[in-house]
Amino acid sequence: MKKVAMAVAAHPDDIEFLMAGTLVLLKNAGYEIHYMNLSTGNCGSTVHDSERTTRIRLKEAQNASEVLGATFHPPITNDFEIMYDVELLRKLAAVIRKVKPSILLTHSPSDYMEDHMNTSRLATTAAFVRGVPNFATGEPATSNYNCAIYHAVPHGLMDPLRQKVYPEMFVDTASVQPIKRKALEAHQSQQEWLQDSQKMNSYIQAMEDFSLEIGNMSDAFEHAEGWRRHAHYGFSEAGFDPLQTLGRLVLRNEAYAKTA
């Protein structure tokens, strides 16, 4: 079975903020990589209407995916409409069954906004039902091959109640930081929006600062992304942890067990 990694995020630019470095490193390690935002990003503008914003952000996401060297999958809903419901689950599960990722990167189960958390739940369940033939998606069920789910750290490294969230493992992304930055720069429409909506003066610098903060937490890397591995039940053998194939680029957080 070929090696496939897939990132499933909520909005255009979430992958670039949280997951793109790891995704590119997996590509460099021989994985076929896939890119999917569940939402069109239609609400991400104070200048354009929803339809125009959707068109702009679709093109930006396609450009970013091309920068990363990933196969692009189109969105299936709109901003603030990412609900944990059966309609979206069937659509996403059909994509998962086609792609057959052995590594699935997605949001933290606990984050500052519902779109992120619901995306995490949908991605997890979609992977769980990949081999359940009686769950209809329009795409036949696969075998229950090994699939590992890794959750990114939340924005701000805290849950919605401001409690600190610690990575289980750090991935050294310094070598691919220029690609990650270039992919985020493809989302040109977001500079003004993030200034208005989230007081983020520079979305590029915000990404850089966040990866530097995670790198500093590792006490080993300059830039890093942080991950927590989902429980294996229903997904894989107990010891299946394919992110470790990145070798020296992955560092376990020895303090994680004490904080989890």
Salt bridges, closest charged atoms under 4 A:
ASP13 OD2 - ARG57 NH2 3.66
ASP14 OD2 - HIS11 ND1 2.99
ASP14 OD2 - HIS107 NE2 3.59
ASP14 OD2 - HIS116 NE2 3.24
GLU16 OE2 - HIS187 NE2 3.22
GLU32 OE1 - LYS2 NZ 3.07
GLU32 OE2 - HIS34 NE2 2.65
GLU51 OE2 - ARG55 NH1 3.24
ASP79 OD1 - HIS11 NE2 3.94
GLU87 OE2 - LYS91 NZ 3.58
ASP111 OD2 - HIS116 ND1 3.07
ASP115 OD2 - HIS11 NE2 2.77
GLU168 OE2 - ARG252 NH1 3.64
GLU185 OE2 - ARG181 NE 3.33
GLU208 OE2 - ARG181 NH1 2.96
GLU208 OE1 - HIS223 NE2 3.80
GLU225 OE2 - LYS180 NZ 2.67
ASP241 OD1 - ARG229 NE 3.58
ASP241 OD2 - ARG252 NH2 2.40
